[in-house]
Amino acid sequence: MAGFASRAEELGFTHIEANHWISPQMLSELLATAVPISSIHAPCPAVLSSGGVPVANLSLSSLGENERMEAVSSTKQTIDLGSSVNARAIVIHLGEVPIDLGLQD
């Protein structure tokens, strides 16, 4: 991640976003650089849920209580991370609504 941060600075970026693909180790490496994190894309860092799937696959709008609560917990951790690095924004996707494209006909 040090190479990424260095290259971002070379390209003129003054801040970066930590996204939902960054592992805990990558996050630690990123935090050790001097490049400020302006935003964090939840959930960050990328870890596995109690069910063994990436937390990024969990939905905050799930009808399943366990999935929803684990998604909420992961999102809260991302918000805490954002607060600790003084991020200006947290990107949160609240869910999705399936669309029946057949209705267009």
Phi, psi and omega per residue, in radians:
M1 nan -0.429 3.108
A2 -1.091 -0.690 3.101
G3 -1.122 -0.709 3.102
F4 -1.081 -0.835 -3.122
A5 -1.101 -0.718 3.124
S6 -1.100 -0.763 3.135
R7 -1.147 -0.685 3.103
A8 -1.036 -0.750 3.104
E9 -1.120 -0.741 3.115
E10 -1.027 -0.619 -3.127
L11 -1.431 -0.012 3.069
G12 1.678 0.098 3.107
F13 -1.333 2.330 3.131
T14 -1.694 -0.315 3.141
H15 -2.521 2.848 3.085
I16 -2.366 2.916 3.050
E17 -1.887 2.369 2.986
A18 -1.574 2.105 -3.064
N19 -1.817 -3.115 -3.032
H20 -1.371 0.104 3.075
W21 -1.788 -0.079 -3.068
I22 -1.404 2.154 3.112
S23 -1.280 2.881 3.077
P24 -0.985 -0.697 3.122
Q25 -1.139 -0.776 3.115
M26 -1.077 -0.683 3.125
L27 -1.094 -0.772 3.104
S28 -1.034 -0.748 3.126
E29 -1.131 -0.702 3.136
L30 -1.143 -0.727 3.141
L31 -1.160 -0.393 3.131
A32 -1.392 -0.155 3.114
T33 -1.523 3.003 -3.129
A34 -1.603 -0.058 -3.092
V35 -1.369 2.134 3.141
P36 -1.179 2.559 3.063
I37 -1.702 2.012 -3.093
S38 -1.538 -0.465 -3.111
S39 -2.642 2.759 3.128
I40 -2.313 2.283 3.126
H41 -1.654 1.983 -3.104
A42 -1.272 2.559 -0.084
P43 -1.507 2.436 3.133
C44 -2.464 2.251 0.127
P45 -1.446 2.954 3.134
A46 -1.361 1.956 3.100
V47 -2.306 2.997 3.099
L48 -1.587 2.541 3.085
S49 -1.311 3.062 3.098
S50 -1.096 -0.399 3.108
G51 -1.559 0.024 3.089
G52 1.520 0.102 3.087
V53 -1.800 2.715 3.107
P54 -1.017 2.417 3.134
V55 -1.074 -0.392 3.088
A56 -1.129 -0.340 3.122
N57 -1.502 -0.121 3.129
L58 -1.454 2.584 -3.085
S59 -1.976 2.270 3.058
L60 -1.158 -0.323 -3.137
S61 -1.845 0.267 -3.134
S62 -1.074 2.485 3.043
L63 -1.343 -0.290 3.095
G64 -1.403 2.088 -3.065
E65 -0.995 -0.795 -3.097
N66 -1.108 -0.809 3.131
E67 -1.085 -0.799 -3.112
R68 -1.091 -0.769 -3.124
M69 -1.144 -0.649 3.099
E70 -1.210 -0.645 3.076
A71 -1.128 -0.719 3.109
V72 -1.103 -0.785 3.138
S73 -1.055 -0.778 3.126
S74 -1.113 -0.692 3.126
T75 -1.161 -0.695 3.086
K76 -1.067 -0.696 3.104
Q77 -1.101 -0.671 3.097
T78 -1.132 -0.734 3.116
I79 -1.089 -0.734 3.087
D80 -1.077 -0.722 3.089
L81 -1.063 -0.805 3.122
G82 -1.015 -0.720 3.112
S83 -1.118 -0.717 -3.085
S84 -1.197 -0.428 3.127
V85 -1.858 0.147 -3.134
N86 1.020 0.664 3.083
A87 -1.142 2.507 -3.135
R88 -1.474 -0.298 -3.086
A89 -2.626 2.598 2.990
I90 -2.143 2.190 3.113
V91 -1.581 2.119 -3.121
I92 -2.278 2.206 3.036
H93 -1.773 2.104 -3.021
L94 -1.425 -0.145 3.127
G95 2.550 -2.881 3.133
E96 -2.529 2.716 3.099
V97 -2.063 2.082 3.124
P98 -1.133 2.397 -3.115
I99 -1.984 2.235 3.068
D100 -1.489 1.719 -3.111
L101 -1.158 -0.264 3.096
G102 -1.168 -0.327 3.133
L103 -1.245 -0.250 3.135
Q104 -1.252 -0.375 -3.075
D105 -1.320 nan nan
